[in-house]
Amino acid sequence: MPYDCVRCKSYPDPVMVNLYAKVGLHRYNMFKETNFKLDSLVKFNMLQHCLSSFYITLLAHDPALDPLEKTFQVKVNDIKVRCLHIRCTVARLKDEVIPRKPFVPHFHDTSKEDGFFKGELPDWPSDNALNDGKRFYLVKESEWQANDWILMYLELVICADGRLTEKEHVFSQLEILQVAIETGIEDVEPPNERLKATRANVYIKFKGLANVLTHKMIFESGEHVERKAVVRRVLDKHGSLTISGTFCGGRSTQKQPSVALQNGKKIQSCQKRPRSD
């Protein structure tokens, strides 16, 4: 179903569509090493199924290249319901000719792609593990402020279940406390080069979200609560960008053996497969 975002200000999932447009620009920027920023949505077409596909036309500009807006076309597919798992397969300038040769990422390690970044998302790492500079890069505050895709990843996780169609204001209270990046490649020099990795697990600690809405999980309420999210991105050799993510630290609503809390310690698990340090 088509929607005109210029003439009609009311359309389904406005917050999510806006984020999907940014995902497309994120893919384009990684591909072209540019820094295009979203200015506005022009229109989009949404195939309404259990899993939706979004075809989005938008305006954006790169402050370092040209202040004039350019028109982009983006396609984003939902891969799973009630969680963050999406794939962007198209992100291009309108009328841009796409080369037929496969995309070869500038930061690529074929020895890791078949195992490390497949399967379930990892648990939140222990404090000792996060201090392992060979495995993780602890992102500086100035860096996560300069790389707005980190906040975008967090917003995607928050919106993935409830879609918060009229609640964009919840983002204004978010405060990022810590960011770590894991690429599966050791001894990257300089270490912050991991920010450009086409395959990465991004660990985000934050506060400012009063309630977490996610399927079959219960979380403590309150904006003061420090929360954790894990997001994975994979930009493959064909240029498809897949982003998946989840919250850590919740309790399952399903009946299971009482192992959630022991000796007064809080849960660290994302309810996914365990990771060894």
Helices and strands as residue ranges (DSSP letters): E 2-4, H 14-32, E 37-47, E 53-62, E 66-78, E 84-93, H 110-113, H 127-130, E 136-138, H 141-146, H 149-159, G 168-173, E 175-182, G 191-196, E 199-207, E 217-218, E 227-235, E 241-248, E 251-252
